Amino acid sequence: MMVFFWLGAAEPSAFAISLSFQVLFMAILGGLGSLIGSYMGAAFIWILPVALRVVLPSLSIEVGA
């Protein structure tokens, strides 16, 4: 569903290796046998970088862009 709703086409050039690993880690972290776990894994992978960008500067830790 991600391919057609988000990208609009299923072309090999539309996927980078980093996107493939990101989707794989979402499923692995959430659990391969649980649908709700996959959503939780996706939320974790998606929200973690955003949270780190907010929390680390408040702790006086420099974050490279």
N, C-alpha and C positions, 0 to 999 in steps of 0.2 A: 504494500500500500504506500510506503514511503516513496517509492520510485515514481509512481504515477501521480500522486497527490502533490508531492513536494517539488519534484524535478520535472514532471510532465512527460518524461520519456525514459526508456530503459537503455541508455547508451553506455558503453563501457567508459567513455571519457568523462561521464558525469560523476563517477565515483573515484575518490582518491583512496590510497591505502589507509590513511588515517581515519577516514569515515568508515571503512570496513572494520577496522579494529575497534572503533568506538561502538558500533552496533554490536559486535561480538562481545565486548566487555559488558555492555548493558544486559545482554541475555545471561552471561555467565554470572555476574554479580547478583542478579535477581533470582537465579535458579532456573535451570532448564526445564523443570517439570511444573512450574507454576506460572500462570499468566499474570497474576497480580505481582508476583516477585519480579517479573520482567519489567513491569511498569515502575516498580520501586528502584530497580537497578538503573533504568533509564533516567529517572528523576535524580538519582545520586550522581550519575556521570554528568548530567546536564547542569545541575546546580552547584556541584563542588567547585568548579573554576570560578563561578560568579561569587560564591561565598568566600573563597580564598582572596579574591581581589578586594573584597570589602573588609575582611577581618585582619589580614596581615598588615596593611598600612596602619590600622588602628593600634597594632602592637609594635609599631616602629620598625617593621621589617620591610625592606625594599623589595618591590616586585618588579621584575623586568617585563617589559611589554612585548 
